[in-house]
Amino acid sequence: MAVRTVIPFGPQHPVLPEPVHLKLELEDEKVVGVTPVIGYVHRGIEKAAELNSFRQNVFLCERICGICSITHALTYCQGVEALTGVEVPPRARFLRLFWSELSRAHSHLLWLGLLADALGFESLFMQIWRAREMVMDLLEMTAGHRVITSTCLVGGVRRDIDKEMAKEVDKRLVALKEVLDSTAAPALLHDPTIKRRAVGKGMLSKEQAELLGAVGPTARGSGVAIDMRQTGYAAYKEVGFEPIVETAGDSYARTLVRARETYQCIELMRKSLAMMPEGEILVRVDGYPKGETISRTEQPRGELIYYLKGNGTNNLERLKIRTPTFANIPALLVMLPGCEMADVPVITLSIDPCISCTER
């Protein structure tokens, strides 16, 4: 008779960049049950948002997560703009798209490097992060910061990209694609060792993904073509967008989605710079938020939802945030039972967990 053992996985683990905490129930080396433990890095940000002015909250929301800070700021700003009746200038919408996709490329490259590290490919890890460094240089050049960009404001953006800088950015994006073509893509997409560790591991069917409310690459890796960029916020309607979808539903499919999306990010950024109209980048915001609204965007990990309630004062009455990792945890609990203990780190990593977003 197999002996059942309960062991903790996380919140500190050499493979994981985030403090994921799971209680695993094992029969010998097979996982038969898993329980998540939530709240390790709770910071009370939603309550703090009620104490700050609605303008100050832009910078508070950015600090929920460094890697996807621009998406948090954008989602919040879109909500406040809806409550105050502000229309963002067209040029600002294209700039928001550019920084959103630059942040997505940063996030995906960071994750792809961590996956290589988790599988023991130290050289590949460094090569992918060399490409990530090129993205961070672009963030610094265009926004002045390498992680938290602070470019998004209620009513538009605070920085512009002139024609000369746009030409230089385009050259660097072409160079980034060449680096990916020569290093990351061949190894990630064709290496037999990576396939043995990822193909058929952490299975999530399309039906399960829809039933459990999975979002982002976790859902699109199972054939669910859901992506908030399809709604056309920022300038996605103008540049044209189609979601990247894989159908296998395993850890490898989720890897392919993120790898292909990294190339898509480069194309969307180049199109946004080429199509960006002239004009102002920020408009004056008069009055205070009043009423209720929901703002939805696509974070690198999936759909991000902000609920805002204003009462006509300088402070919001309520801010509630639903992050993609929170939505993907139920799917993870389905992926893990039945796998070997050695596969748990890679399967957990395959949903790209962001605990600082989830627990706030």
C-alpha positions, 0 to 999 in steps of 0.5 A: 500500500502506497504511503501518503505524505504531505510536503510543502512546496515553497514559498521559497524554492530554487526554481521559483521566482515568486513565493508560491506556496503549495501543500502537496499530497504524495503517494510515493513520487506521484502527486495526488492532491494539492492545496494552495496557501495564499497571503504570504506577501499581502500588502494591503494595496486596495485599502491604501488606494482608498486613502490616496488621491485618485491621481496618486493611485496611478503610482501605487497601482504600478507597484503591485508588480514591477514587470507588468507595472505599465498594465496596472497603471493603464488599467487603472487610468482607463477606469478613472477616465471612464468615470471622469469622461476624459478622452485620451489623445490618439497619440497617447493611445499608441504610446500606451500600446508601445509600452504595454507590448515592451513590458510584455516582451520583458515579462515573456523573456524573463519567464523563458529564461527562468524556464531554461534555468529550471530545466538546467540550461544555464547558458540558454538562460543567460542568452535569453536574459541577454535579449531581455537586457535589450528590452530593458535598455529600450525601457530606459531609453523611452521611459527613463526607467528600467522596471517601473516606467511611470509613463501612464497618467490619467488623461494620457502619458507623460513622455513622448517618443520623437521621430529620431528616437522612434528610428533608433527603437525600430533598429533595436527591435530588429536586432532583438528579433535577430538575437531571438532567432539565433539563440532562444527560438531554436533551443526552446522550440526544438531541443529534445530535452525541453520537450521531454520535460514539458510535452504532455506535462501539466495537461489542461483541456480546453473544456477545463480551461473554460470551466475554471476561468483560465486566462492569458497564455494558460488558456490560449495554450489549451486552445481558448482564444481569449485575449482582452487586446481583441476589445481594441483598447489603447490602439490595438484596434488600429494596429490590428491584433489576433491572439496566439493560440496553441491546442495541446494544453500542456506545459510545452504549449504554454511555452510556445504561446509565450515564445510566439507572443514575444515575436508578436510584441516586436511587430506590434511595437514597430507598427505602433511607432510607424502608425502613431499620429501627431498631436498632444499626449496628455489632456487636462482632467477636471472634476472627480471620479463618480460612479462605478466602472470595470476596466479590463486589459491583457497583462502578460499573464492574462486578463486584468480586471479593475473595479473602481467606485468613485463618489465625486471626491478626490478619493475613491470609495473602492478599488478592487483588482482581479489579477490573472494569476488568481484566475489561473490558480484553479487551473494549476490545481487541476494540472498537478495531480497525477504528475511526478514530484520532479515535474511540479516546478516546471508545471507550476512555472508554466502558468507564470505565477505572479504572487505579488500581483495575486496577494497585493 
